[in-house]
Each structure stands twice: as structure tokens, then as C-alpha cells.
């Protein structure tokens, strides 16, 4: 059996995170969410997701720094 694909969503807008997480969960992804780039980087290093969706404009660590 194939491994469940993983997705990390990083966005400072909780409603965007919720919409993306719900959509991709229904598509069969295991979802990790982070409300800023700092948390997102920690999740990335801990879980090594297959795909990362990141907002470019965020406080603290922005999407460009994450990339």
C-alpha cells in the first residue's frame, strides 16, 4: 500500500489554513499546518512533507525566508 501523501500549509490567516487543510484532507493528504514561517520550518524538519504551500507575506519569518 502506498504511503499517504503529506502536505504542509503555512499561512498567518487561520481561515486560509482551515480551507486548505479541509480541502486537501478530503483529497487524501495528511495535513500539517503552521501559522508562521518559524513554526512551519520546525514542522518541515520534523515531518519532511511531500508538498509545502506557503504564504509569501507573513510576520516573523516570511515565505521567502522559508523557501
DOLUM-23671 format. One record per residue: residue number from 0; residue in three letters; chain; x, y, z of N, C-alpha, C in turn. Coordinates in steps of 0.001 Angstrom, whole numbers. Example, Ala and Ser with C-alpha at 12.3 -4.5 7.8 and 13.67 -1.06 7.14 Angstrom:
<sites>
{site 0 'ala' 'A' {13190 -5690 7800} {12300 -4500 7800} {13200 -3300 7800}}
{site 1 'ser' 'A' {12850 -2250 7080} {13670 -1060 7140} {12900 30 7870}}
</sites>
This chain:
<sites>
{site 0 'unk' 'A' {843 -1184 0} {0 0 0} {884 1241 0}}
{site 1 'unk' 'A' {513 2226 -788} {1284 3460 -890} {1126 4303 362}}
{site 2 'unk' 'A' {2171 5053 663} {2164 5973 1801} {1211 7134 1524}}
{site 3 'unk' 'A' {501 7549 2551} {-378 8716 2437} {472 9955 2158}}
{site 4 'unk' 'A' {150 10733 1102} {941 11932 822} {759 12973 1930}}
{site 5 'unk' 'A' {1814 13729 2186} {1767 14730 3251} {1898 16131 2668}}
{site 6 'unk' 'A' {1234 17067 3328} {1197 18445 2880} {1348 19367 4077}}
{site 7 'unk' 'A' {2232 20340 3964} {2408 21370 4984} {1886 22686 4433}}
{site 8 'unk' 'A' {927 23287 5124} {385 24599 4764} {874 25610 5794}}
{site 9 'unk' 'A' {1488 26682 5308} {1980 27741 6187} {1320 29050 5768}}
{site 10 'unk' 'A' {509 29619 6675} {-185 30872 6387} {-586 31521 7699}}
{site 11 'unk' 'A' {-471 32839 7768} {-829 33546 9002} {-2327 33823 9109}}
{site 12 'unk' 'A' {-3101 33475 8116} {-4556 33659 8139} {-5218 32323 8493}}
{site 13 'unk' 'A' {-5807 32209 9693} {-6406 30941 10117} {-7496 30423 9176}}
{site 14 'unk' 'A' {-8255 31326 8556} {-9318 30871 7656} {-8732 30226 6399}}
{site 15 'unk' 'A' {-7620 30756 5902} {-6957 30158 4742} {-6423 28774 5111}}
{site 16 'unk' 'A' {-5772 28677 6265} {-5268 27376 6718} {-6389 26360 6815}}
{site 17 'unk' 'A' {-7510 26767 7369} {-8648 25870 7549} {-9187 25381 6205}}
{site 18 'unk' 'A' {-9378 26298 5266} {-9896 25923 3945} {-8941 24962 3244}}
{site 19 'unk' 'A' {-7647 25306 3226} {-6673 24441 2561} {-6573 23071 3227}}
{site 20 'unk' 'A' {-6517 23065 4552} {-6404 21795 5284} {-7612 20904 5011}}
{site 21 'unk' 'A' {-8795 21464 5064} {-10001 20672 4812} {-10047 20148 3381}}
{site 22 'unk' 'A' {-9714 20995 2430} {-9748 20585 1024} {-8778 19430 761}}
{site 23 'unk' 'A' {-7530 19611 1178} {-6534 18584 880} {-6716 17325 1725}}
{site 24 'unk' 'A' {-7271 17450 2916} {-7578 16262 3716} {-8626 15407 2998}}
{site 25 'unk' 'A' {-9619 16056 2404} {-10634 15320 1642} {-10031 14651 410}}
{site 26 'unk' 'A' {-8931 15170 -82} {-8244 14594 -1250} {-7261 13490 -849}}
{site 27 'unk' 'A' {-7173 13192 449} {-6340 12086 900} {-4976 12443 1452}}
{site 28 'unk' 'A' {-4713 13719 1683} {-3427 14139 2228} {-3455 14133 3748}}
{site 29 'unk' 'A' {-2331 13806 4344} {-2119 14050 5765} {-1626 15488 5859}}
{site 30 'unk' 'A' {-2270 16304 6678} {-2039 17745 6702} {-1301 18188 7965}}
{site 31 'unk' 'A' {-336 19070 7763} {314 19790 8855} {86 21271 8571}}
{site 32 'unk' 'A' {-236 22046 9604} {-460 23477 9411} {407 24280 10378}}
{site 33 'unk' 'A' {787 25462 9907} {1575 26374 10732} {1113 27797 10470}}
{site 34 'unk' 'A' {1034 28598 11522} {559 29977 11387} {1676 30975 11141}}
{site 35 'unk' 'A' {2916 30519 11088} {4017 31394 10688} {5175 30550 10173}}
{site 36 'unk' 'A' {6130 31209 9545} {7240 30506 8935} {8136 29779 9920}}
{site 37 'unk' 'A' {8280 30332 11101} {9127 29706 12122} {8568 28333 12515}}
{site 38 'unk' 'A' {7281 28295 12787} {6643 27015 13128} {6661 26088 11916}}
{site 39 'unk' 'A' {6419 26666 10732} {6427 25871 9516} {7760 25181 9271}}
{site 40 'unk' 'A' {8852 25891 9503} {10176 25287 9320} {10404 24133 10300}}
{site 41 'unk' 'A' {9947 24299 11531} {10077 23212 12514} {9282 21987 12061}}
{site 42 'unk' 'A' {8051 22221 11602} {7238 21104 11121} {7877 20442 9902}}
{site 43 'unk' 'A' {8430 21254 9021} {9094 20708 7833} {10241 19779 8229}}
{site 44 'unk' 'A' {11074 20227 9146} {12225 19427 9559} {11815 18181 10339}}
{site 45 'unk' 'A' {10695 18235 11047} {10225 17081 11815} {9495 16049 10968}}
{site 46 'unk' 'A' {8791 16492 9917} {7905 15579 9177} {8270 15386 7703}}
{site 47 'unk' 'A' {9117 16229 7145} {9539 16119 5739} {8345 15885 4804}}
{site 48 'unk' 'A' {7405 16845 4748} {6212 16668 3915} {6563 16594 2430}}
{site 49 'unk' 'A' {5680 15976 1675} {5863 15848 238} {5675 17186 -481}}
{site 50 'unk' 'A' {4739 18003 17} {4408 19289 -606} {4318 20360 477}}
{site 51 'unk' 'A' {4774 21573 154} {4640 22714 1065} {3957 23845 311}}
{site 52 'unk' 'A' {2873 24357 877} {2208 25562 379} {2495 26658 1400}}
{site 53 'unk' 'A' {3077 27763 942} {3483 28798 1895} {3056 30177 1399}}
{site 54 'unk' 'A' {2485 30945 2318} {2153 32349 2072} {3469 33127 2043}}
{site 55 'unk' 'A' {3625 34013 1091} {4882 34751 987} {4971 35922 1958}}
{site 56 'unk' 'A' {3831 36559 2266} {3848 37732 3147} {3286 37350 4519}}
{site 57 'unk' 'A' {4196 37167 5486} {3823 36827 6858} {4756 37562 7806}}
{site 58 'unk' 'A' {4297 37810 9035} {5192 38398 10031} {6236 37369 10475}}
{site 59 'unk' 'A' {7213 37817 11196} {8321 36980 11684} {9100 36434 10493}}
{site 60 'unk' 'A' {8966 35165 10237} {9656 34504 9115} {8670 34433 7962}}
{site 61 'unk' 'A' {8956 35147 6865} {8018 35159 5747} {8285 33983 4799}}
{site 62 'unk' 'A' {7423 33856 3797} {7514 32744 2865} {8806 32693 2078}}
{site 63 'unk' 'A' {9381 33849 1763} {10656 33870 1046} {11773 33275 1892}}
{site 64 'unk' 'A' {11756 33579 3183} {12758 33000 4080} {12562 31501 4220}}
{site 65 'unk' 'A' {11315 31053 4248} {11030 29626 4329} {11591 28914 3109}}
{site 66 'unk' 'A' {11376 29513 1936} {11880 28900 701} {13398 28847 704}}
</sites>
